[in-house]
Amino acid sequence: MEKKPYHHLSNGTFRNPEGSPKRDTKFKWSFKTFKKEKKKLDMTVPSEHIVGKEKVLSDFEKFKNDSYIAWIGHATFIIKLGETTIITDPVFSNNAGPLIFGPKRFTKPALNLKEIPKIDLFLLTHNHYDHQDMMTIRRFPYKNAKVILPLKLGKYFTRNGYKDVNEMDWYDEIKINKKLKITFLPAVHWSKRSLTDTNKTLWGNFLIEYDGKKILFACDTGVGDIYKDLGNKYGPVDLSFINIGAYNFYPMMPIKDKSAFHTNPEEALSIGRDLKSKKVIGMHWGTFVLSLEPIMEPMKRFKDSAEKYGYNKNDAILFKIGQIDTIDDIID
């Protein structure tokens, strides 16, 4: 029999790459404690964090013939590369959970779902509610888009009318056109949507190669030995999107600012360094309260720590929600 890859377990579930951290056994989740600690957070959102809707719409029109990156919020970006427009982990619901449950947004998406430009490629990294949003999937206006997603997640799309649905294992590649190739790579995370499906679907990062440039879009991830391996095999990377929020679960977790499956801002920069990434965009912050760090802390720590990890401050990039910049301006 053919030997299963390390991340495929015999019971049909998946696991993280060798050398990945384990969840701290002293971590004791308590909704009561989380709710109590969350009430202490200052929920004031600085006006400079968000671009006004009128400007967002005019900028999409202004840049429609360019290659660009736009932040809709959380891990949802629209990335236009030549004639192909990509959306990542689109979440347009008001909350990240089943039905009306789960964390509520404290910032709205930059656009409504009906206002987004035509999407050609839909990338989904994993099945957590703040990434796989079934309301968005059901109401998505461009179901002719090619969907690329981890193993075992295709059913959520085929049953909702999508025709071009492609499940990928780690290291699988799909060539989109002469200039664009997508490779699915390992991440240090997990999957779960119900009480009975833990790690029954895969998770992972997308390496987007376009016209000689390499862009890595991370799943939620923690640190791990895998990133040095990926840097050696696929680097240097021109631009990486890495999560910088949802890392502090103290006092439920005995160590502050430490999570096995969500990098803090400094760890995100260390992953960028391991990937030999020239620039890093901090994402997965400023939208939902998923943990207990101050809501604007990730951006400050990300910028303040850049030089310690070998980056100029300008190469540790933070977008405003609704901001659009051309690829040429970002990757120069």
Secondary structure, 3 states (H helix, E strand, C coil): CCCCCCCECCCCCECCCCCCCCCCCCCCCCHHHHHHHHCCCCCCCCHHHECCHHHHHHHHHHCCCCCEEEEEECCEEEEEECCEEEEECCCCCCECCCCCCCCEECCCCCCCHHHCCCCCEEECCCCCCCCCCHHHHHHCCCCCCEEEEECCCCHHHHCCCCCCEEEECCCCEEECCCCEEEEEECCCCCCCCCCCCCCCCCCCEEEEEECCEEEEECCCCCCCCHHHHHHHHHCCEEEEEEECCCCCCCCCCCCCCCCCCCCCHHHHHHHHHHCCEEEEEEECCCCECCCCCCCCHHHHHHHHHHHHHCCCHHHEECCCECCEEEHHHHCC
